[in-house]
Amino acid sequence: MTWAIGGTAVNLTGYTAAMQVRENPNSATVLSLTNGSGITLGGTAGTIAIGVSASTMGSATPGNYIYDLELNSGSEVTRLLQGSFAIQAEVTK
């Protein structure tokens, strides 16, 4: 994805990123990603790539989860994404 404001990509040089997945805001973290460890920031292009390995997702417990993605410029933290999703148990064995 690309973070753009008014059609212009945000320069992410110097930013850090963090994303966490939990069952609810106060529960233990199920998955935690940071830039360099699951999140890749694209500097002046404003791109953000999120990747989780198949083995990590394969070991995740089926259920309903919430997440958010925050970007930190050093002086300001922006919650760029938030939402919910469900992990279904594998059917085909």
HTML snippet that shows the backbone in 3Dmol.js (N, CA, C, O; Angstrom):
<script src="https://3Dmol.org/build/3Dmol-min.js"></script>
<div id="view" style="width:600px;height:400px;position:relative"></div>
<script>
const pdb = `
ATOM      1  N   MET A   1       0.842  -1.166   0.000  1.00  0.00           N
ATOM      2  CA  MET A   1       0.000   0.000   0.000  1.00  0.00           C
ATOM      3  C   MET A   1       0.887   1.229   0.000  1.00  0.00           C
ATOM      4  O   MET A   1       2.072   1.153   0.325  1.00  0.00           O
ATOM      5  N   THR A   2       0.308   2.359  -0.365  1.00  0.00           N
ATOM      6  CA  THR A   2       1.029   3.628  -0.349  1.00  0.00           C
ATOM      7  C   THR A   2       0.255   4.622   0.498  1.00  0.00           C
ATOM      8  O   THR A   2      -0.945   4.808   0.297  1.00  0.00           O
ATOM      9  N   TRP A   3       0.928   5.257   1.438  1.00  0.00           N
ATOM     10  CA  TRP A   3       0.310   6.302   2.242  1.00  0.00           C
ATOM     11  C   TRP A   3       0.515   7.612   1.497  1.00  0.00           C
ATOM     12  O   TRP A   3       1.645   8.057   1.293  1.00  0.00           O
ATOM     13  N   ALA A   4      -0.585   8.218   1.097  1.00  0.00           N
ATOM     14  CA  ALA A   4      -0.535   9.486   0.373  1.00  0.00           C
ATOM     15  C   ALA A   4      -1.527  10.454   1.003  1.00  0.00           C
ATOM     16  O   ALA A   4      -2.584  10.051   1.490  1.00  0.00           O
ATOM     17  N   ILE A   5      -1.181  11.711   0.986  1.00  0.00           N
ATOM     18  CA  ILE A   5      -2.066  12.784   1.440  1.00  0.00           C
ATOM     19  C   ILE A   5      -2.242  13.732   0.277  1.00  0.00           C
ATOM     20  O   ILE A   5      -1.273  14.286  -0.241  1.00  0.00           O
ATOM     21  N   GLY A   6      -3.490  13.916  -0.132  1.00  0.00           N
ATOM     22  CA  GLY A   6      -3.762  14.788  -1.272  1.00  0.00           C
ATOM     23  C   GLY A   6      -3.112  14.316  -2.546  1.00  0.00           C
ATOM     24  O   GLY A   6      -2.759  15.125  -3.404  1.00  0.00           O
ATOM     25  N   GLY A   7      -2.947  12.998  -2.681  1.00  0.00           N
ATOM     26  CA  GLY A   7      -2.346  12.438  -3.886  1.00  0.00           C
ATOM     27  C   GLY A   7      -0.830  12.417  -3.885  1.00  0.00           C
ATOM     28  O   GLY A   7      -0.223  11.944  -4.846  1.00  0.00           O
ATOM     29  N   THR A   8      -0.202  12.919  -2.825  1.00  0.00           N
ATOM     30  CA  THR A   8       1.256  12.936  -2.731  1.00  0.00           C
ATOM     31  C   THR A   8       1.712  11.941  -1.682  1.00  0.00           C
ATOM     32  O   THR A   8       1.238  11.963  -0.546  1.00  0.00           O
ATOM     33  N   ALA A   9       2.637  11.062  -2.066  1.00  0.00           N
ATOM     34  CA  ALA A   9       3.144  10.046  -1.136  1.00  0.00           C
ATOM     35  C   ALA A   9       3.824  10.707   0.050  1.00  0.00           C
ATOM     36  O   ALA A   9       4.563  11.679  -0.106  1.00  0.00           O
ATOM     37  N   VAL A  10       3.567  10.166   1.250  1.00  0.00           N
ATOM     38  CA  VAL A  10       4.224  10.646   2.466  1.00  0.00           C
ATOM     39  C   VAL A  10       5.624  10.047   2.513  1.00  0.00           C
ATOM     40  O   VAL A  10       5.789   8.838   2.346  1.00  0.00           O
ATOM     41  N   ASN A  11       6.625  10.879   2.737  1.00  0.00           N
ATOM     42  CA  ASN A  11       8.006  10.410   2.837  1.00  0.00           C
ATOM     43  C   ASN A  11       8.173   9.707   4.181  1.00  0.00           C
ATOM     44  O   ASN A  11       8.108  10.346   5.232  1.00  0.00           O
ATOM     45  N   LEU A  12       8.386   8.404   4.149  1.00  0.00           N
ATOM     46  CA  LEU A  12       8.487   7.609   5.369  1.00  0.00           C
ATOM     47  C   LEU A  12       9.929   7.423   5.845  1.00  0.00           C
ATOM     48  O   LEU A  12      10.183   6.628   6.749  1.00  0.00           O
ATOM     49  N   THR A  13      10.854   8.136   5.255  1.00  0.00           N
ATOM     50  CA  THR A  13      12.243   8.076   5.689  1.00  0.00           C
ATOM     51  C   THR A  13      12.322   8.498   7.154  1.00  0.00           C
ATOM     52  O   THR A  13      11.818   9.558   7.526  1.00  0.00           O
ATOM     53  N   GLY A  14      12.949   7.673   7.978  1.00  0.00           N
ATOM     54  CA  GLY A  14      13.096   7.978   9.400  1.00  0.00           C
ATOM     55  C   GLY A  14      11.928   7.509  10.261  1.00  0.00           C
ATOM     56  O   GLY A  14      11.988   7.610  11.487  1.00  0.00           O
ATOM     57  N   TYR A  15      10.871   6.999   9.641  1.00  0.00           N
ATOM     58  CA  TYR A  15       9.716   6.496  10.395  1.00  0.00           C
ATOM     59  C   TYR A  15       9.998   5.086  10.905  1.00  0.00           C
ATOM     60  O   TYR A  15      10.816   4.360  10.342  1.00  0.00           O
ATOM     61  N   THR A  16       9.314   4.718  11.967  1.00  0.00           N
ATOM     62  CA  THR A  16       9.249   3.335  12.409  1.00  0.00           C
ATOM     63  C   THR A  16       7.783   2.908  12.344  1.00  0.00           C
ATOM     64  O   THR A  16       6.879   3.743  12.370  1.00  0.00           O
ATOM     65  N   ALA A  17       7.568   1.613  12.260  1.00  0.00           N
ATOM     66  CA  ALA A  17       6.208   1.083  12.155  1.00  0.00           C
ATOM     67  C   ALA A  17       6.024  -0.037  13.169  1.00  0.00           C
ATOM     68  O   ALA A  17       6.965  -0.754  13.507  1.00  0.00           O
ATOM     69  N   ALA A  18       4.794  -0.171  13.645  1.00  0.00           N
ATOM     70  CA  ALA A  18       4.453  -1.265  14.551  1.00  0.00           C
ATOM     71  C   ALA A  18       3.017  -1.684  14.289  1.00  0.00           C
ATOM     72  O   ALA A  18       2.135  -0.848  14.095  1.00  0.00           O
ATOM     73  N   MET A  19       2.797  -2.996  14.286  1.00  0.00           N
ATOM     74  CA  MET A  19       1.453  -3.548  14.111  1.00  0.00           C
ATOM     75  C   MET A  19       1.290  -4.676  15.118  1.00  0.00           C
ATOM     76  O   MET A  19       2.166  -5.529  15.261  1.00  0.00           O
ATOM     77  N   GLN A  20       0.156  -4.670  15.817  1.00  0.00           N
ATOM     78  CA  GLN A  20      -0.129  -5.743  16.754  1.00  0.00           C
ATOM     79  C   GLN A  20      -1.508  -6.316  16.486  1.00  0.00           C
ATOM     80  O   GLN A  20      -2.419  -5.610  16.054  1.00  0.00           O
ATOM     81  N   VAL A  21      -1.646  -7.611  16.749  1.00  0.00           N
ATOM     82  CA  VAL A  21      -2.907  -8.326  16.613  1.00  0.00           C
ATOM     83  C   VAL A  21      -3.234  -8.905  17.979  1.00  0.00           C
ATOM     84  O   VAL A  21      -2.379  -9.508  18.627  1.00  0.00           O
ATOM     85  N   ARG A  22      -4.487  -8.719  18.417  1.00  0.00           N
ATOM     86  CA  ARG A  22      -4.941  -9.213  19.719  1.00  0.00           C
ATOM     87  C   ARG A  22      -6.394  -9.640  19.613  1.00  0.00           C
ATOM     88  O   ARG A  22      -7.081  -9.291  18.653  1.00  0.00           O
ATOM     89  N   GLU A  23      -6.866 -10.402  20.609  1.00  0.00           N
ATOM     90  CA  GLU A  23      -8.282 -10.752  20.654  1.00  0.00           C
ATOM     91  C   GLU A  23      -9.120  -9.546  21.064  1.00  0.00           C
ATOM     92  O   GLU A  23     -10.230  -9.365  20.563  1.00  0.00           O
ATOM     93  N   ASN A  24      -8.598  -8.717  21.972  1.00  0.00           N
ATOM     94  CA  ASN A  24      -9.243  -7.471  22.376  1.00  0.00           C
ATOM     95  C   ASN A  24      -8.136  -6.522  22.816  1.00  0.00           C
ATOM     96  O   ASN A  24      -6.996  -6.952  22.989  1.00  0.00           O
ATOM     97  N   PRO A  25      -8.448  -5.238  23.000  1.00  0.00           N
ATOM     98  CA  PRO A  25      -7.372  -4.283  23.290  1.00  0.00           C
ATOM     99  C   PRO A  25      -6.535  -4.595  24.522  1.00  0.00           C
ATOM    100  O   PRO A  25      -5.395  -4.139  24.613  1.00  0.00           O
ATOM    101  N   ASN A  26      -7.067  -5.357  25.471  1.00  0.00           N
ATOM    102  CA  ASN A  26      -6.344  -5.637  26.712  1.00  0.00           C
ATOM    103  C   ASN A  26      -5.777  -7.047  26.791  1.00  0.00           C
ATOM    104  O   ASN A  26      -5.158  -7.404  27.793  1.00  0.00           O
ATOM    105  N   SER A  27      -5.974  -7.849  25.760  1.00  0.00           N
ATOM    106  CA  SER A  27      -5.474  -9.229  25.791  1.00  0.00           C
ATOM    107  C   SER A  27      -4.009  -9.291  25.360  1.00  0.00           C
ATOM    108  O   SER A  27      -3.427  -8.314  24.890  1.00  0.00           O
ATOM    109  N   ALA A  28      -3.449 -10.471  25.539  1.00  0.00           N
ATOM    110  CA  ALA A  28      -2.057 -10.693  25.136  1.00  0.00           C
ATOM    111  C   ALA A  28      -1.908 -10.516  23.629  1.00  0.00           C
ATOM    112  O   ALA A  28      -2.851 -10.746  22.873  1.00  0.00           O
ATOM    113  N   THR A  29      -0.723 -10.109  23.201  1.00  0.00           N
ATOM    114  CA  THR A  29      -0.432  -9.940  21.784  1.00  0.00           C
ATOM    115  C   THR A  29      -0.304 -11.299  21.111  1.00  0.00           C
ATOM    116  O   THR A  29       0.455 -12.156  21.563  1.00  0.00           O
ATOM    117  N   VAL A  30      -1.048 -11.491  20.032  1.00  0.00           N
ATOM    118  CA  VAL A  30      -1.006 -12.732  19.261  1.00  0.00           C
ATOM    119  C   VAL A  30       0.077 -12.648  18.197  1.00  0.00           C
ATOM    120  O   VAL A  30       0.758 -13.634  17.913  1.00  0.00           O
ATOM    121  N   LEU A  31       0.234 -11.463  17.608  1.00  0.00           N
ATOM    122  CA  LEU A  31       1.210 -11.237  16.551  1.00  0.00           C
ATOM    123  C   LEU A  31       1.703  -9.807  16.664  1.00  0.00           C
ATOM    124  O   LEU A  31       0.906  -8.887  16.846  1.00  0.00           O
ATOM    125  N   SER A  32       3.011  -9.613  16.558  1.00  0.00           N
ATOM    126  CA  SER A  32       3.609  -8.287  16.634  1.00  0.00           C
ATOM    127  C   SER A  32       4.607  -8.129  15.492  1.00  0.00           C
ATOM    128  O   SER A  32       5.531  -8.931  15.353  1.00  0.00           O
ATOM    129  N   LEU A  33       4.419  -7.097  14.678  1.00  0.00           N
ATOM    130  CA  LEU A  33       5.311  -6.817  13.557  1.00  0.00           C
ATOM    131  C   LEU A  33       5.905  -5.424  13.719  1.00  0.00           C
ATOM    132  O   LEU A  33       5.267  -4.528  14.273  1.00  0.00           O
ATOM    133  N   THR A  34       7.123  -5.248  13.235  1.00  0.00           N
ATOM    134  CA  THR A  34       7.767  -3.933  13.221  1.00  0.00           C
ATOM    135  C   THR A  34       8.489  -3.779  11.890  1.00  0.00           C
ATOM    136  O   THR A  34       8.628  -4.740  11.134  1.00  0.00           O
ATOM    137  N   ASN A  35       8.951  -2.552  11.606  1.00  0.00           N
ATOM    138  CA  ASN A  35       9.699  -2.407  10.366  1.00  0.00           C
ATOM    139  C   ASN A  35      11.000  -3.196  10.495  1.00  0.00           C
ATOM    140  O   ASN A  35      11.712  -3.116  11.496  1.00  0.00           O
ATOM    141  N   GLY A  36      11.276  -3.955   9.451  1.00  0.00           N
ATOM    142  CA  GLY A  36      12.414  -4.859   9.443  1.00  0.00           C
ATOM    143  C   GLY A  36      12.050  -6.256   9.921  1.00  0.00           C
ATOM    144  O   GLY A  36      12.830  -7.193   9.752  1.00  0.00           O
ATOM    145  N   SER A  37      10.873  -6.400  10.515  1.00  0.00           N
ATOM    146  CA  SER A  37      10.415  -7.700  11.006  1.00  0.00           C
ATOM    147  C   SER A  37       8.934  -7.857  10.676  1.00  0.00           C
ATOM    148  O   SER A  37       8.074  -7.866  11.558  1.00  0.00           O
ATOM    149  N   GLY A  38       8.664  -7.980   9.377  1.00  0.00           N
ATOM    150  CA  GLY A  38       7.292  -8.142   8.904  1.00  0.00           C
ATOM    151  C   GLY A  38       6.730  -6.914   8.217  1.00  0.00           C
ATOM    152  O   GLY A  38       5.773  -7.020   7.450  1.00  0.00           O
ATOM    153  N   ILE A  39       7.309  -5.746   8.479  1.00  0.00           N
ATOM    154  CA  ILE A  39       6.862  -4.505   7.838  1.00  0.00           C
ATOM    155  C   ILE A  39       8.055  -3.871   7.131  1.00  0.00           C
ATOM    156  O   ILE A  39       9.125  -3.719   7.720  1.00  0.00           O
ATOM    157  N   THR A  40       7.865  -3.504   5.869  1.00  0.00           N
ATOM    158  CA  THR A  40       8.910  -2.824   5.101  1.00  0.00           C
ATOM    159  C   THR A  40       8.378  -1.463   4.682  1.00  0.00           C
ATOM    160  O   THR A  40       7.346  -1.371   4.016  1.00  0.00           O
ATOM    161  N   LEU A  41       9.089  -0.397   5.076  1.00  0.00           N
ATOM    162  CA  LEU A  41       8.721   0.965   4.701  1.00  0.00           C
ATOM    163  C   LEU A  41       9.548   1.397   3.500  1.00  0.00           C
ATOM    164  O   LEU A  41      10.751   1.144   3.439  1.00  0.00           O
ATOM    165  N   GLY A  42       8.893   2.054   2.541  1.00  0.00           N
ATOM    166  CA  GLY A  42       9.522   2.402   1.279  1.00  0.00           C
ATOM    167  C   GLY A  42      10.049   3.820   1.156  1.00  0.00           C
ATOM    168  O   GLY A  42      10.141   4.340   0.043  1.00  0.00           O
ATOM    169  N   GLY A  43      10.399   4.463   2.265  1.00  0.00           N
ATOM    170  CA  GLY A  43      11.030   5.781   2.208  1.00  0.00           C
ATOM    171  C   GLY A  43      10.217   6.818   1.466  1.00  0.00           C
ATOM    172  O   GLY A  43       9.039   7.020   1.762  1.00  0.00           O
ATOM    173  N   THR A  44      10.847   7.484   0.491  1.00  0.00           N
ATOM    174  CA  THR A  44      10.195   8.585  -0.222  1.00  0.00           C
ATOM    175  C   THR A  44       9.005   8.144  -1.054  1.00  0.00           C
ATOM    176  O   THR A  44       8.157   8.968  -1.397  1.00  0.00           O
ATOM    177  N   ALA A  45       8.921   6.856  -1.388  1.00  0.00           N
ATOM    178  CA  ALA A  45       7.792   6.352  -2.176  1.00  0.00           C
ATOM    179  C   ALA A  45       6.517   6.236  -1.344  1.00  0.00           C
ATOM    180  O   ALA A  45       5.423   6.125  -1.896  1.00  0.00           O
ATOM    181  N   GLY A  46       6.658   6.262  -0.002  1.00  0.00           N
ATOM    182  CA  GLY A  46       5.502   6.178   0.876  1.00  0.00           C
ATOM    183  C   GLY A  46       4.875   4.801   0.958  1.00  0.00           C
ATOM    184  O   GLY A  46       3.750   4.660   1.436  1.00  0.00           O
ATOM    185  N   THR A  47       5.587   3.783   0.499  1.00  0.00           N
ATOM    186  CA  THR A  47       4.996   2.443   0.473  1.00  0.00           C
ATOM    187  C   THR A  47       5.186   1.722   1.806  1.00  0.00           C
ATOM    188  O   THR A  47       6.154   1.939   2.534  1.00  0.00           O
ATOM    189  N   ILE A  48       4.211   0.852   2.091  1.00  0.00           N
ATOM    190  CA  ILE A  48       4.232   0.032   3.295  1.00  0.00           C
ATOM    191  C   ILE A  48       3.854  -1.384   2.876  1.00  0.00           C
ATOM    192  O   ILE A  48       2.765  -1.610   2.349  1.00  0.00           O
ATOM    193  N   ALA A  49       4.752  -2.334   3.109  1.00  0.00           N
ATOM    194  CA  ALA A  49       4.485  -3.732   2.783  1.00  0.00           C
ATOM    195  C   ALA A  49       4.452  -4.528   4.084  1.00  0.00           C
ATOM    196  O   ALA A  49       5.333  -4.390   4.932  1.00  0.00           O
ATOM    197  N   ILE A  50       3.422  -5.363   4.228  1.00  0.00           N
ATOM    198  CA  ILE A  50       3.271  -6.193   5.412  1.00  0.00           C
ATOM    199  C   ILE A  50       3.288  -7.649   4.967  1.00  0.00           C
ATOM    200  O   ILE A  50       2.541  -8.035   4.068  1.00  0.00           O
ATOM    201  N   GLY A  51       4.131  -8.448   5.588  1.00  0.00           N
ATOM    202  CA  GLY A  51       4.223  -9.862   5.240  1.00  0.00           C
ATOM    203  C   GLY A  51       4.369 -10.726   6.473  1.00  0.00           C
ATOM    204  O   GLY A  51       5.142 -10.415   7.380  1.00  0.00           O
ATOM    205  N   VAL A  52       3.621 -11.809   6.497  1.00  0.00           N
ATOM    206  CA  VAL A  52       3.683 -12.775   7.597  1.00  0.00           C
ATOM    207  C   VAL A  52       3.905 -14.148   6.977  1.00  0.00           C
ATOM    208  O   VAL A  52       3.248 -14.499   5.997  1.00  0.00           O
ATOM    209  N   SER A  53       4.812 -14.914   7.531  1.00  0.00           N
ATOM    210  CA  SER A  53       5.132 -16.209   6.954  1.00  0.00           C
ATOM    211  C   SER A  53       3.965 -17.192   7.094  1.00  0.00           C
ATOM    212  O   SER A  53       3.125 -17.061   7.984  1.00  0.00           O
ATOM    213  N   ALA A  54       3.936 -18.169   6.204  1.00  0.00           N
ATOM    214  CA  ALA A  54       2.907 -19.203   6.243  1.00  0.00           C
ATOM    215  C   ALA A  54       2.993 -19.991   7.541  1.00  0.00           C
ATOM    216  O   ALA A  54       1.962 -20.383   8.089  1.00  0.00           O
ATOM    217  N   SER A  55       4.194 -20.232   8.044  1.00  0.00           N
ATOM    218  CA  SER A  55       4.327 -20.997   9.284  1.00  0.00           C
ATOM    219  C   SER A  55       3.770 -20.223  10.479  1.00  0.00           C
ATOM    220  O   SER A  55       3.167 -20.813  11.376  1.00  0.00           O
ATOM    221  N   THR A  56       3.970 -18.913  10.491  1.00  0.00           N
ATOM    222  CA  THR A  56       3.409 -18.088  11.565  1.00  0.00           C
ATOM    223  C   THR A  56       1.897 -18.117  11.525  1.00  0.00           C
ATOM    224  O   THR A  56       1.254 -18.313  12.557  1.00  0.00           O
ATOM    225  N   MET A  57       1.322 -17.927  10.357  1.00  0.00           N
ATOM    226  CA  MET A  57      -0.135 -17.942  10.238  1.00  0.00           C
ATOM    227  C   MET A  57      -0.688 -19.343  10.480  1.00  0.00           C
ATOM    228  O   MET A  57      -1.779 -19.491  11.031  1.00  0.00           O
ATOM    229  N   GLY A  58       0.056 -20.371  10.073  1.00  0.00           N
ATOM    230  CA  GLY A  58      -0.390 -21.735  10.286  1.00  0.00           C
ATOM    231  C   GLY A  58      -0.462 -22.120  11.750  1.00  0.00           C
ATOM    232  O   GLY A  58      -1.225 -23.009  12.130  1.00  0.00           O
ATOM    233  N   SER A  59       0.336 -21.448  12.574  1.00  0.00           N
ATOM    234  CA  SER A  59       0.331 -21.754  14.008  1.00  0.00           C
ATOM    235  C   SER A  59      -0.622 -20.850  14.794  1.00  0.00           C
ATOM    236  O   SER A  59      -0.773 -21.008  16.005  1.00  0.00           O
ATOM    237  N   ALA A  60      -1.260 -19.905  14.105  1.00  0.00           N
ATOM    238  CA  ALA A  60      -2.202 -18.995  14.778  1.00  0.00           C
ATOM    239  C   ALA A  60      -3.484 -19.738  15.150  1.00  0.00           C
ATOM    240  O   ALA A  60      -3.993 -20.550  14.377  1.00  0.00           O
ATOM    241  N   THR A  61      -3.987 -19.452  16.324  1.00  0.00           N
ATOM    242  CA  THR A  61      -5.218 -20.071  16.807  1.00  0.00           C
ATOM    243  C   THR A  61      -6.418 -19.455  16.096  1.00  0.00           C
ATOM    244  O   THR A  61      -6.548 -18.232  16.052  1.00  0.00           O
ATOM    245  N   PRO A  62      -7.297 -20.292  15.538  1.00  0.00           N
ATOM    246  CA  PRO A  62      -8.505 -19.743  14.909  1.00  0.00           C
ATOM    247  C   PRO A  62      -9.310 -18.909  15.905  1.00  0.00           C
ATOM    248  O   PRO A  62      -9.412 -19.253  17.082  1.00  0.00           O
ATOM    249  N   GLY A  63      -9.873 -17.819  15.416  1.00  0.00           N
ATOM    250  CA  GLY A  63     -10.669 -16.930  16.268  1.00  0.00           C
ATOM    251  C   GLY A  63     -10.839 -15.579  15.630  1.00  0.00           C
ATOM    252  O   GLY A  63     -10.441 -15.365  14.485  1.00  0.00           O
ATOM    253  N   ASN A  64     -11.436 -14.657  16.378  1.00  0.00           N
ATOM    254  CA  ASN A  64     -11.674 -13.287  15.926  1.00  0.00           C
ATOM    255  C   ASN A  64     -10.646 -12.367  16.576  1.00  0.00           C
ATOM    256  O   ASN A  64     -10.393 -12.451  17.777  1.00  0.00           O
ATOM    257  N   TYR A  65     -10.058 -11.490  15.769  1.00  0.00           N
ATOM    258  CA  TYR A  65      -8.973 -10.634  16.229  1.00  0.00           C
ATOM    259  C   TYR A  65      -9.161  -9.196  15.768  1.00  0.00           C
ATOM    260  O   TYR A  65      -9.908  -8.914  14.832  1.00  0.00           O
ATOM    261  N   ILE A  66      -8.457  -8.286  16.456  1.00  0.00           N
ATOM    262  CA  ILE A  66      -8.386  -6.886  16.047  1.00  0.00           C
ATOM    263  C   ILE A  66      -6.918  -6.529  15.838  1.00  0.00           C
ATOM    264  O   ILE A  66      -6.026  -7.198  16.359  1.00  0.00           O
ATOM    265  N   TYR A  67      -6.679  -5.476  15.077  1.00  0.00           N
ATOM    266  CA  TYR A  67      -5.303  -5.048  14.809  1.00  0.00           C
ATOM    267  C   TYR A  67      -5.273  -3.547  14.614  1.00  0.00           C
ATOM    268  O   TYR A  67      -6.302  -2.915  14.374  1.00  0.00           O
ATOM    269  N   ASP A  68      -4.078  -2.984  14.720  1.00  0.00           N
ATOM    270  CA  ASP A  68      -3.844  -1.633  14.224  1.00  0.00           C
ATOM    271  C   ASP A  68      -2.398  -1.527  13.759  1.00  0.00           C
ATOM    272  O   ASP A  68      -1.527  -2.288  14.181  1.00  0.00           O
ATOM    273  N   LEU A  69      -2.172  -0.565  12.883  1.00  0.00           N
ATOM    274  CA  LEU A  69      -0.848  -0.280  12.333  1.00  0.00           C
ATOM    275  C   LEU A  69      -0.541   1.168  12.640  1.00  0.00           C
ATOM    276  O   LEU A  69      -1.275   2.068  12.231  1.00  0.00           O
ATOM    277  N   GLU A  70       0.557   1.395  13.368  1.00  0.00           N
ATOM    278  CA  GLU A  70       0.960   2.756  13.714  1.00  0.00           C
ATOM    279  C   GLU A  70       2.305   3.082  13.084  1.00  0.00           C
ATOM    280  O   GLU A  70       3.206   2.245  13.024  1.00  0.00           O
ATOM    281  N   LEU A  71       2.419   4.319  12.616  1.00  0.00           N
ATOM    282  CA  LEU A  71       3.673   4.841  12.079  1.00  0.00           C
ATOM    283  C   LEU A  71       4.140   5.965  12.983  1.00  0.00           C
ATOM    284  O   LEU A  71       3.362   6.845  13.351  1.00  0.00           O
ATOM    285  N   ASN A  72       5.433   5.929  13.343  1.00  0.00           N
ATOM    286  CA  ASN A  72       6.004   6.900  14.264  1.00  0.00           C
ATOM    287  C   ASN A  72       7.078   7.697  13.542  1.00  0.00           C
ATOM    288  O   ASN A  72       8.070   7.140  13.072  1.00  0.00           O
ATOM    289  N   SER A  73       6.873   8.999  13.460  1.00  0.00           N
ATOM    290  CA  SER A  73       7.837   9.877  12.781  1.00  0.00           C
ATOM    291  C   SER A  73       8.959  10.336  13.709  1.00  0.00           C
ATOM    292  O   SER A  73       9.919  10.967  13.266  1.00  0.00           O
ATOM    293  N   GLY A  74       8.833  10.018  14.998  1.00  0.00           N
ATOM    294  CA  GLY A  74       9.791  10.512  15.991  1.00  0.00           C
ATOM    295  C   GLY A  74       9.180  11.618  16.817  1.00  0.00           C
ATOM    296  O   GLY A  74       9.556  11.818  17.972  1.00  0.00           O
ATOM    297  N   SER A  75       8.227  12.347  16.225  1.00  0.00           N
ATOM    298  CA  SER A  75       7.537  13.407  16.960  1.00  0.00           C
ATOM    299  C   SER A  75       6.026  13.210  16.981  1.00  0.00           C
ATOM    300  O   SER A  75       5.316  13.871  17.739  1.00  0.00           O
ATOM    301  N   GLU A  76       5.539  12.296  16.143  1.00  0.00           N
ATOM    302  CA  GLU A  76       4.100  12.068  16.045  1.00  0.00           C
ATOM    303  C   GLU A  76       3.828  10.604  15.693  1.00  0.00           C
ATOM    304  O   GLU A  76       4.514  10.019  14.855  1.00  0.00           O
ATOM    305  N   VAL A  77       2.819  10.025  16.343  1.00  0.00           N
ATOM    306  CA  VAL A  77       2.399   8.665  16.044  1.00  0.00           C
ATOM    307  C   VAL A  77       1.050   8.727  15.334  1.00  0.00           C
ATOM    308  O   VAL A  77       0.112   9.358  15.821  1.00  0.00           O
ATOM    309  N   THR A  78       0.961   8.069  14.182  1.00  0.00           N
ATOM    310  CA  THR A  78      -0.269   8.043  13.396  1.00  0.00           C
ATOM    311  C   THR A  78      -0.773   6.613  13.305  1.00  0.00           C
ATOM    312  O   THR A  78      -0.063   5.720  12.841  1.00  0.00           O
ATOM    313  N   ARG A  79      -2.016   6.403  13.756  1.00  0.00           N
ATOM    314  CA  ARG A  79      -2.650   5.097  13.555  1.00  0.00           C
ATOM    315  C   ARG A  79      -3.210   5.125  12.143  1.00  0.00           C
ATOM    316  O   ARG A  79      -4.223   5.771  11.875  1.00  0.00           O
ATOM    317  N   LEU A  80      -2.539   4.417  11.244  1.00  0.00           N
ATOM    318  CA  LEU A  80      -2.890   4.469   9.830  1.00  0.00           C
ATOM    319  C   LEU A  80      -4.003   3.496   9.475  1.00  0.00           C
ATOM    320  O   LEU A  80      -4.868   3.809   8.658  1.00  0.00           O
ATOM    321  N   LEU A  81      -3.984   2.315  10.086  1.00  0.00           N
ATOM    322  CA  LEU A  81      -4.995   1.289   9.818  1.00  0.00           C
ATOM    323  C   LEU A  81      -5.454   0.674  11.128  1.00  0.00           C
ATOM    324  O   LEU A  81      -4.702   0.609  12.101  1.00  0.00           O
ATOM    325  N   GLN A  82      -6.701   0.223  11.134  1.00  0.00           N
ATOM    326  CA  GLN A  82      -7.217  -0.566  12.237  1.00  0.00           C
ATOM    327  C   GLN A  82      -8.384  -1.385  11.728  1.00  0.00           C
ATOM    328  O   GLN A  82      -9.036  -1.011  10.753  1.00  0.00           O
ATOM    329  N   GLY A  83      -8.644  -2.486  12.377  1.00  0.00           N
ATOM    330  CA  GLY A  83      -9.770  -3.284  11.928  1.00  0.00           C
ATOM    331  C   GLY A  83      -9.842  -4.609  12.648  1.00  0.00           C
ATOM    332  O   GLY A  83      -9.193  -4.824  13.672  1.00  0.00           O
ATOM    333  N   SER A  84     -10.644  -5.490  12.089  1.00  0.00           N
ATOM    334  CA  SER A  84     -10.827  -6.817  12.676  1.00  0.00           C
ATOM    335  C   SER A  84     -10.797  -7.852  11.560  1.00  0.00           C
ATOM    336  O   SER A  84     -11.020  -7.535  10.392  1.00  0.00           O
ATOM    337  N   PHE A  85     -10.518  -9.090  11.939  1.00  0.00           N
ATOM    338  CA  PHE A  85     -10.531 -10.194  10.992  1.00  0.00           C
ATOM    339  C   PHE A  85     -10.691 -11.494  11.746  1.00  0.00           C
ATOM    340  O   PHE A  85     -10.520 -11.539  12.964  1.00  0.00           O
ATOM    341  N   ALA A  86     -11.014 -12.534  11.039  1.00  0.00           N
ATOM    342  CA  ALA A  86     -11.173 -13.860  11.631  1.00  0.00           C
ATOM    343  C   ALA A  86     -10.208 -14.825  10.987  1.00  0.00           C
ATOM    344  O   ALA A  86      -9.970 -14.771   9.781  1.00  0.00           O
ATOM    345  N   ILE A  87      -9.651 -15.708  11.794  1.00  0.00           N
ATOM    346  CA  ILE A  87      -8.823 -16.807  11.297  1.00  0.00           C
ATOM    347  C   ILE A  87      -9.674 -18.062  11.413  1.00  0.00           C
ATOM    348  O   ILE A  87     -10.120 -18.432  12.499  1.00  0.00           O
ATOM    349  N   GLN A  88      -9.889 -18.702  10.287  1.00  0.00           N
ATOM    350  CA  GLN A  88     -10.686 -19.926  10.243  1.00  0.00           C
ATOM    351  C   GLN A  88      -9.767 -21.140  10.358  1.00  0.00           C
ATOM    352  O   GLN A  88      -8.646 -21.129   9.849  1.00  0.00           O
ATOM    353  N   ALA A  89     -10.244 -22.177  11.024  1.00  0.00           N
ATOM    354  CA  ALA A  89      -9.484 -23.422  11.109  1.00  0.00           C
ATOM    355  C   ALA A  89      -9.393 -24.046   9.718  1.00  0.00           C
ATOM    356  O   ALA A  89     -10.324 -23.936   8.920  1.00  0.00           O
ATOM    357  N   GLU A  90      -8.271 -24.698   9.434  1.00  0.00           N
ATOM    358  CA  GLU A  90      -8.082 -25.348   8.140  1.00  0.00           C
ATOM    359  C   GLU A  90      -9.116 -26.462   7.965  1.00  0.00           C
ATOM    360  O   GLU A  90      -9.357 -27.246   8.883  1.00  0.00           O
ATOM    361  N   VAL A  91      -9.706 -26.521   6.807  1.00  0.00           N
ATOM    362  CA  VAL A  91     -10.706 -27.533   6.507  1.00  0.00           C
ATOM    363  C   VAL A  91     -10.081 -28.702   5.756  1.00  0.00           C
ATOM    364  O   VAL A  91     -10.306 -29.864   6.095  1.00  0.00           O
ATOM    365  N   THR A  92      -9.297 -28.385   4.737  1.00  0.00           N
ATOM    366  CA  THR A  92      -8.640 -29.425   3.931  1.00  0.00           C
ATOM    367  C   THR A  92      -7.376 -29.868   4.655  1.00  0.00           C
ATOM    368  O   THR A  92      -6.525 -29.047   4.996  1.00  0.00           O
ATOM    369  N   LYS A  93      -7.261 -31.159   4.883  1.00  0.00           N
ATOM    370  CA  LYS A  93      -6.103 -31.691   5.628  1.00  0.00           C
ATOM    371  C   LYS A  93      -5.262 -32.558   4.742  1.00  0.00           C
ATOM    372  O   LYS A  93      -4.247 -33.094   5.187  1.00  0.00           O
TER     373      LYS A  93
END
`;
const viewer = $3Dmol.createViewer("view");
viewer.addModel(pdb, "pdb");
viewer.setStyle({}, {cartoon: {color: "spectrum"}});
viewer.zoomTo();
viewer.render();
</script>
